[in-house]
Amino acid sequence: MKKIRWGILGLGNIAKTFADSTRPVKNASIFALASKSLKNINLFKEKYNVSSEFCFNNYSALLRCEEIDAVYIALPNHLHAEWISRCIDFEKHILVEKPATISSDQLIVVQNKLIHQNLIFSEAFMYLHHPRMQMLLSGIKNGMIGKPLRMRSSFGFEVFLKPSPLQRLLNCYKSKPPRLSKSHGGGCILDLGCYLTSFATLLSKLSNGGAESSFSFQNIKSTFDKQEVEVDASTTIRFENGFTSEIRCSFTEHLDETTKIWGENGEVSVEDTWTCQTDGFWHEKKYFESRRPSLFDNPYSFQVHNLSELILKKKQGEHVDPFFGIQDSLYNAKILDSWRSSTTV
């Protein structure tokens, strides 16, 4: 079987998750690495059996490597736009960690560059690639609950433990971690809220015959807790077509990941929406589970497999588009922009 050769930019924890998820995937392999940390390069090189020839301490050097088909961008949020653009320049297919960029303006620039290239671009919402989610969206599209009217969901966990007095003093002399840095695109809305809004956009479009709809916000609440970015945020998105989405994300509290969706003729409930720990969902009092044997045990592997399959088809001249493509990402980014701009310290 032909394999897509992936290069990874940035070798942090999420890059390890991506690399681990590639192991059982037959149409993909980790072929090249790039990091400014020699320690991380050596760790990844040994663990994932990557040739020294394709290990770089310079991101551009990886992109110049002609053997690479696709690049996974696992860099901090504020660097995404620059390296997406560079990947396009070098004609590499792209999977970028969410959020794709820290503003919709940056993503418009990306969209304009992609128009002139025959490339796959995808934002890493891995939950969308799980068979359960595909089965759910197909069921809703085919009238399982009638026209979707409303959803309610949340995503949150304790990112940072409460520091001791000594640790608080030491923290005064340290730079802020990216998740709490405004200049790095931090905050729980971009980090976790993007999952919630991505699902809301898809359901809103299903409720509107596949078309995007204008939106507004109600009941906006946010907590900054002496940080320069929000650490807890909630709102209700009201789409012009009548669909509403009640959502909350948090860095300070573990929140239930269950999503409830109400339609004109019924409702569905999805547990562990974002981590995909279950293979089905509840419709009324019946549990629907995928009957196909699961190829993989996590949504990240499905993501790598599905995108690699699309890239292989694209290389063969077929016209294919990712399920959540650049236009979906841009729609989502515009909602995130508006939500963030509505929060106040």
C-alpha positions, 0 to 999 in steps of 0.5 A, spaced: 500 500 500 502 506 498 503 511 504 503 518 505 510 521 508 508 526 513 513 531 516 512 534 523 513 541 525 514 542 532 515 536 537 511 538 543 506 533 547 500 534 541 506 532 536 507 525 540 499 524 540 499 525 532 505 520 531 503 515 536 496 515 532 500 514 526 503 507 528 497 503 526 495 507 520 497 503 514 497 509 509 501 513 513 508 514 516 512 519 520 518 521 515 521 527 517 521 531 524 523 539 525 524 542 532 528 547 535 530 542 541 535 537 539 533 533 545 526 532 542 529 531 535 533 525 538 527 522 542 522 522 536 527 520 532 529 514 536 521 512 538 519 513 531 525 510 527 526 516 523 532 517 519 537 522 521 537 525 514 530 527 515 531 530 522 531 538 522 533 543 527 530 548 522 522 548 519 524 551 512 529 545 511 523 540 513 519 544 507 524 543 502 525 536 503 522 533 496 520 526 499 515 529 504 507 529 502 504 532 507 506 536 514 502 536 521 503 543 524 504 542 531 507 549 533 504 554 538 498 557 535 501 564 534 505 561 529 500 557 525 499 562 520 506 563 518 507 556 517 501 554 513 503 559 508 510 556 508 507 549 507 503 552 501 509 555 498 512 548 498 506 545 495 505 540 502 498 538 504 497 541 511 494 538 517 494 544 522 493 543 530 487 547 532 485 553 532 488 553 525 490 561 526 488 566 531 484 570 527 479 570 521 483 575 517 489 570 517 485 565 515 482 569 509 490 570 507 490 562 507 484 561 503 486 566 498 493 562 497 490 555 497 485 557 491 491 557 486 494 550 489 491 543 489 492 541 496 488 538 502 488 543 508 485 541 514 484 543 521 485 538 526 478 537 529 480 529 530 473 528 533 469 529 526 473 523 523 471 518 528 465 513 525 461 515 531 460 522 529 460 521 521 454 516 523 451 521 527 451 527 522 449 522 517 443 520 521 441 528 523 442 529 515 437 524 513 432 526 518 433 522 525 431 528 529 428 533 524 430 540 523 436 541 528 433 547 533 438 547 539 445 544 542 448 544 549 455 542 550 461 543 554 469 542 554 473 543 560 478 541 565 483 543 570 489 545 566 493 548 572 494 546 579 493 552 584 500 554 585 503 555 592 506 562 595 513 560 593 511 558 586 507 564 585 513 568 587 517 564 582 512 565 576 513 572 576 520 571 573 517 566 568 514 567 561 507 566 561 505 559 558 502 559 551 495 557 553 495 563 558 499 568 553 494 573 549 500 574 544 501 566 543 493 566 542 492 563 548 485 562 552 480 557 553 476 559 547 481 558 542 484 552 545 477 548 547 471 553 545 473 552 538 471 544 538 464 547 541 463 552 535 466 547 530 460 542 532 455 548 532 457 551 525 456 544 522 449 543 526 447 550 524 448 548 516 444 542 517 439 546 519 439 551 514 440 546 508 447 546 508 448 554 508 452 558 512 448 563 517 449 570 520 450 569 528 449 573 534 451 572 542 447 572 548 448 571 555 456 572 554 460 570 561 467 570 562 472 569 567 480 571 567 482 570 574 488 575 573 490 572 567 490 576 560 486 571 557 479 568 559 480 561 563 472 560 563 467 562 558 460 561 556 455 563 551 449 562 547 450 563 539 444 564 536 444 563 528 439 567 524 436 561 521 433 559 528 438 554 531 442 556 537 448 553 541 449 553 548 456 552 550 461 553 555 469 552 556 474 552 561 481 551 564 479 551 571 474 546 572 472 539 569 466 539 565 461 534 562 463 532 555 456 530 553 452 534 547 445 534 547 442 536 540 434 537 540 430 537 533 423 538 531 422 531 532 426 528 537 433 529 540 440 525 541 445 525 546 453 524 545 457 522 551 465 524 551 463 528 545 470 531 544 475 525 546 470 519 543 471 514 548 464 511 546 462 508 539 455 510 539 450 515 541 443 515 544 437 517 540 431 517 545 431 511 549 435 507 544 443 506 543 446 507 536 452 504 535 457 503 529 456 496 526 463 496 523 469 493 526 473 499 529 479 500 525 483 504 530 482 505 538 482 513 537 480 519 533 487 521 532 488 515 528 482 515 524 484 523 522 491 521 519 488 515 515 482 519 512 486 525 510 492 520 508 486 517 503 484 524 501 491 526 499 493 519 495 486 520 491 488 527 490 495 525 487 492 520 483 488 526 480 481 525 483 477 531 486 476 531 493 475 535 499 476 534 506 470 534 510 471 540 514 475 544 509 478 551 509 471 554 508 468 551 514 475 553 518 474 560 516 466 560 518 468 557 525 474 562 526 469 568 525 465 566 530 471 565 535 473 572 533 466 575 535 466 571 541 473 573 544 472 580 542 465 580 546 469 578 552 472 583 557 477 583 563 
